[in-house]
């Protein structure tokens, strides 16, 4: 199937350069990128963006573990 997409000139030039370096066409590069994006489950995408919070040590030696703290509940 044929389709037309609009992309910024800078992005197209970078896409074309990467495709050339890989010995591929722009079409093949875009198809592979779309296939990878679609193949990823939505839950895997959201988990990869999750922040990892450190354990904070206070001056008295106690620990403050924010690993499971629900910041959305605090803000909501």
C-alpha positions in Angstrom: 0.0 0.0 0.0 1.2 3.5 -0.8 0.9 6.4 1.6 2.3 9.9 1.9 3.7 11.4 5.1 4.9 14.9 5.9 8.0 15.1 8.1 10.3 17.9 8.8 13.1 18.4 6.3 15.8 17.8 9.0 14.3 14.5 10.0 14.0 13.3 6.4 17.6 14.2 5.7 18.7 12.3 8.9 16.5 9.3 7.9 18.0 9.3 4.4 21.5 9.4 5.8 20.9 6.6 8.3 19.3 4.5 5.6 22.3 5.0 3.3 24.8 4.2 6.0 22.9 0.9 6.6 22.7 0.1 2.9 19.0 0.4 3.0 16.3 2.5 1.4 14.3 5.2 3.3 11.2 3.1 2.8 12.7 0.0 4.4 14.0 2.0 7.3 10.6 3.6 8.0 8.8 0.2 7.6 11.1 -1.4 10.1 10.7 1.5 12.6 6.9 1.3 12.3 7.0 -2.5 12.8 9.2 -2.2 15.9 6.8 0.5 17.3 3.7 -1.6 16.7 5.3 -4.8 18.0 6.1 -3.3 21.4 3.2 -3.8 23.9 1.8 -0.6 25.4 2.8 -1.8 28.9 6.4 -2.2 27.9 6.5 1.4 26.6 5.1 2.9 29.7 7.4 0.9 32.0 10.5 2.1 30.2 9.6 5.7 30.9 9.0 5.1 34.6 11.4 6.9 36.9 13.6 5.0 39.3 13.8 6.7 42.7 16.8 6.3 45.0 16.7 5.4 48.6 17.5 8.6 50.5 19.5 8.4 53.7 18.8 11.1 56.3 21.5 12.6 58.5 20.3 10.4 61.4 20.9 7.3 59.3 17.3 6.5 58.6 16.3 5.5 55.1 13.5 7.1 53.0 12.5 4.6 50.3 10.4 6.2 47.6 10.2 3.1 45.3 6.5 2.4 45.7 5.3 5.9 46.6 2.3 7.0 44.5 3.1 10.6 43.4 0.0 10.7 41.3 -2.2 10.2 44.4 -0.3 13.0 46.1 -0.9 15.4 43.2 -4.4 14.3 42.4 
